[in-house]
């Protein structure tokens, strides 16, 4: 089986558009649908025809182009079961633990409530790919709009259990801001400091910071490092639960 071809591009102001293409079957998947014009440009550039949309959650900047793309291509739209009524053009809903096959590849659903109540991630284990949208960012996590921090921490634990070599594609180019904040709560982390410098250089050159890996996030993402004594000392929560530390870090980021 040939590796999936992956096209990454910007939509709107800071959303990532991601297209997956299987050259043997012609299957082409858009991860969410943030902006019709940007997605059409990417499809035309690569000469691909859209067959599927994998929707992660209901926010407008992730579903805006669903109906327009469905009308143009007749593509099939998957989305979260718990947000089914809010996903435009939904054909098939998926819940935590569901698995299906597409283009001969396994696709597993991981429910990750926090950013929204029904947010899901798409995990392709045979391709070592995770599409995390607004749950897990490079050195960050999504804002908690619809579920408490304890729920998001539980979602992070699911993702932390995945193999370290999994490549993670996320929904927004927030990495530089996330890196600058992460250093404030994890100032002794030399790996984080090095990564923050690399990210700054990439952004200065106009380059993307996607993808990341589960292993790199375990080393540099403060939301995955809530058990670290140095972080706990920095935020004055040495004896708090992991969920409480997670919540405090997210609160500080909201004010950063």
C-alpha positions as CSV (number, residue, x, y, z in Angstrom):
1,X,0.0,0.0,0.0
2,X,1.4,3.4,-1.0
3,X,1.6,6.1,1.6
4,X,-1.1,8.7,1.6
5,X,-0.3,11.9,-0.1
6,X,-0.9,14.9,2.2
7,X,-1.5,18.5,1.2
8,X,-1.4,21.2,3.9
9,X,-2.5,24.8,3.3
10,X,-4.0,27.8,5.1
11,X,-7.7,28.5,5.2
12,X,-9.3,31.7,6.5
13,X,-6.7,33.5,8.7
14,X,-5.1,30.6,10.6
15,X,-7.0,27.4,10.0
16,X,-5.1,24.5,8.5
17,X,-6.6,22.8,5.5
18,X,-5.5,19.2,5.1
19,X,-6.2,16.9,2.2
20,X,-5.4,13.2,2.1
21,X,-5.1,11.3,-1.2
22,X,-4.8,7.6,-1.9
23,X,-3.3,7.4,-5.4
24,X,-4.4,3.7,-5.9
25,X,-8.2,4.4,-5.4
26,X,-8.4,8.1,-6.0
27,X,-10.0,8.6,-2.6
28,X,-9.4,12.2,-1.4
29,X,-10.4,13.3,2.1
30,X,-10.6,16.8,3.5
31,X,-10.1,17.1,7.2
32,X,-12.9,19.5,8.1
33,X,-13.9,22.1,5.5
34,X,-12.9,25.6,6.8
35,X,-13.1,27.5,3.5
36,X,-14.4,26.5,0.0
37,X,-12.0,28.5,-2.1
38,X,-8.8,27.4,-0.4
39,X,-9.9,23.8,-0.6
40,X,-10.8,24.0,-4.3
41,X,-7.5,25.7,-5.0
42,X,-5.6,22.8,-3.3
43,X,-7.7,20.2,-5.1
44,X,-7.0,21.9,-8.5
45,X,-3.3,22.3,-7.7
46,X,-3.0,18.5,-7.1
47,X,-5.5,17.4,-9.6
48,X,-7.6,15.5,-7.1
49,X,-11.4,15.0,-6.8
50,X,-12.8,15.3,-3.3
51,X,-14.6,12.1,-2.1
52,X,-14.9,12.5,1.7
53,X,-14.9,15.1,4.5
54,X,-13.9,14.1,8.0
55,X,-15.6,16.6,10.3
56,X,-14.1,16.8,13.8
57,X,-16.6,19.3,15.5
58,X,-19.4,21.7,14.8
59,X,-17.6,25.1,14.9
60,X,-18.3,27.2,11.8
61,X,-14.6,27.5,10.9
62,X,-14.5,23.7,10.5
63,X,-17.8,23.1,8.7
64,X,-18.3,26.3,6.7
65,X,-17.7,24.6,3.3
66,X,-19.4,21.3,3.9
67,X,-22.5,21.9,1.9
68,X,-20.8,23.8,-1.0
69,X,-18.3,21.0,-1.4
70,X,-20.9,18.3,-1.1
71,X,-23.0,20.0,-3.8
72,X,-20.0,20.2,-6.1
73,X,-18.5,16.8,-5.6
74,X,-21.2,14.6,-4.0
75,X,-18.6,13.8,-1.3
76,X,-19.6,11.8,1.8
77,X,-19.4,13.6,5.1
78,X,-18.5,11.9,8.4
79,X,-18.8,13.6,11.7
80,X,-19.2,13.2,15.5
81,X,-22.3,11.3,16.6
82,X,-22.7,13.7,19.6
83,X,-22.9,16.7,17.3
84,X,-24.8,15.1,14.4
85,X,-27.6,17.7,14.3
86,X,-25.0,20.5,14.0
87,X,-22.9,19.1,11.2
88,X,-24.1,20.4,7.8
89,X,-24.6,17.6,5.2
90,X,-23.7,14.8,7.5
91,X,-24.0,11.3,6.0
92,X,-22.4,9.1,8.6
93,X,-21.9,9.7,12.3
94,X,-19.1,8.2,14.4
95,X,-18.6,7.7,18.1
96,X,-15.7,6.8,20.4
97,X,-14.2,3.4,19.6
98,X,-15.9,3.2,16.1
99,X,-13.7,1.8,13.3
100,X,-14.3,1.7,9.6
101,X,-12.2,1.1,6.5
102,X,-11.7,3.6,3.7
103,X,-9.4,3.0,0.7
104,X,-8.2,-0.1,2.4
105,X,-7.1,1.8,5.5
106,X,-8.4,1.6,9.0
107,X,-9.9,4.7,10.5
108,X,-10.5,4.8,14.3
109,X,-12.5,7.4,16.1
110,X,-11.3,8.8,19.4
111,X,-13.8,11.0,21.3
112,X,-12.1,14.0,22.8
113,X,-14.6,16.3,24.5
114,X,-13.4,19.6,25.9
115,X,-13.2,22.2,23.1
116,X,-16.7,21.1,22.2
117,X,-18.9,18.5,23.8
118,X,-18.7,16.0,20.9
119,X,-15.3,16.7,19.4
120,X,-13.7,13.6,17.8
121,X,-10.2,12.8,16.4
122,X,-9.6,10.6,13.4
123,X,-6.8,8.1,13.9
124,X,-5.3,6.1,11.1
125,X,-3.1,3.5,12.9
126,X,-1.6,1.9,9.8
127,X,-0.5,5.3,8.5
128,X,0.7,6.6,11.9
129,X,-1.6,9.6,11.5
130,X,-3.8,11.5,14.0
131,X,-6.1,14.4,13.0
132,X,-6.7,16.2,16.2
133,X,-8.2,19.5,15.0
134,X,-8.9,21.7,18.0
135,X,-8.2,19.2,20.8
136,X,-4.4,18.9,20.7
137,X,-2.2,21.7,19.2
138,X,1.6,21.8,19.1
139,X,2.5,22.7,22.6
140,X,-1.1,23.6,23.3
141,X,-4.8,22.5,23.6
142,X,-8.0,24.0,22.4
143,X,-10.0,26.5,24.5
144,X,-12.6,24.9,26.8
145,X,-15.9,26.1,25.4
146,X,-18.3,23.3,26.2
147,X,-16.7,20.9,28.7
148,X,-14.6,21.4,31.8
149,X,-10.9,20.9,32.1
150,X,-11.2,17.5,33.7
151,X,-12.9,16.3,30.5
152,X,-10.2,17.7,28.3
153,X,-7.5,16.1,30.5
154,X,-9.3,12.7,30.1
155,X,-9.2,13.3,26.3
156,X,-5.5,14.1,26.5
157,X,-4.8,10.9,28.3
158,X,-6.3,9.0,25.4
159,X,-4.0,10.7,23.0
160,X,-1.0,10.3,25.2
161,X,-1.6,6.5,25.1
162,X,-0.9,6.5,21.3
163,X,2.5,5.5,20.0
164,X,5.2,8.3,20.2
165,X,5.8,8.2,16.4
166,X,2.2,9.1,15.5
167,X,2.2,12.3,13.3
168,X,-0.4,14.8,14.6
169,X,-2.1,17.2,12.3
170,X,-3.9,20.0,14.2
171,X,-6.5,22.7,13.2
172,X,-4.8,26.0,13.6
173,X,-1.4,27.7,13.3
174,X,-1.2,28.7,17.0
175,X,2.2,27.2,17.6
176,X,4.3,30.3,18.2
177,X,1.9,31.7,20.8
178,X,1.7,28.2,22.4
179,X,5.5,28.0,22.6
180,X,5.9,31.4,24.2
181,X,3.3,30.5,26.8
182,X,4.6,27.0,27.5
183,X,8.0,28.4,28.5
184,X,6.3,30.5,31.2
185,X,5.0,27.4,33.0
186,X,7.8,25.0,32.1
187,X,10.9,27.3,32.2
188,X,13.4,24.5,33.1
189,X,12.6,22.4,30.0
190,X,15.6,22.7,27.7
191,X,13.9,20.6,25.0
192,X,11.0,23.1,25.1
193,X,13.3,26.1,24.9
194,X,15.0,24.6,21.8
195,X,11.7,23.8,20.2
196,X,10.4,27.3,20.9
197,X,13.4,28.8,19.1
198,X,12.9,26.5,16.1
199,X,9.3,27.4,15.9
200,X,10.1,31.1,15.9
201,X,12.6,30.6,13.1
202,X,10.0,28.7,11.0
203,X,7.4,31.3,11.4
204,X,9.8,34.1,10.6
205,X,10.4,32.2,7.3
206,X,6.7,31.9,6.7
207,X,6.8,28.1,7.1
208,X,4.2,25.9,8.8
209,X,4.7,24.2,12.2
210,X,2.6,21.1,11.3
211,X,2.7,18.2,11.9
212,X,4.0,17.3,15.3
213,X,4.3,13.9,17.0
214,X,2.9,12.4,20.1
215,X,6.4,11.8,21.4
216,X,7.4,15.5,20.9
217,X,4.3,16.7,22.6
218,X,5.0,14.5,25.6
219,X,8.3,16.3,25.9
220,X,7.2,19.9,25.3
221,X,3.5,20.3,25.7
222,X,2.7,21.5,29.3
223,X,-0.8,20.0,29.1
224,X,0.8,16.6,28.7
225,X,3.3,17.3,31.4
226,X,1.0,18.1,34.3
227,X,2.7,15.5,36.6
228,X,6.1,17.1,36.2
229,X,7.3,18.5,39.6
230,X,9.0,21.5,38.1
231,X,5.7,22.7,36.4
232,X,3.8,22.1,39.5
233,X,6.3,24.2,41.5
234,X,6.2,27.0,39.0
235,X,2.4,27.3,39.2
236,X,2.3,26.7,42.9
237,X,0.3,23.5,42.8
238,X,2.6,20.8,44.1
239,X,0.0,18.6,45.5
240,X,-2.9,19.1,43.1
241,X,-4.5,16.5,41.0
242,X,-3.4,16.2,37.4
243,X,-6.8,17.6,36.3
244,X,-6.4,20.6,38.6
245,X,-2.9,21.3,37.2
246,X,-4.3,21.0,33.6
247,X,-7.1,23.4,34.5
248,X,-4.7,26.0,36.0
249,X,-2.4,25.9,32.9
250,X,-5.4,26.4,30.6
251,X,-6.6,29.3,32.7
252,X,-3.2,30.9,32.6
253,X,-3.1,30.5,28.8
254,X,-6.5,32.1,28.5
255,X,-5.0,35.2,30.1
256,X,-1.7,35.1,28.4
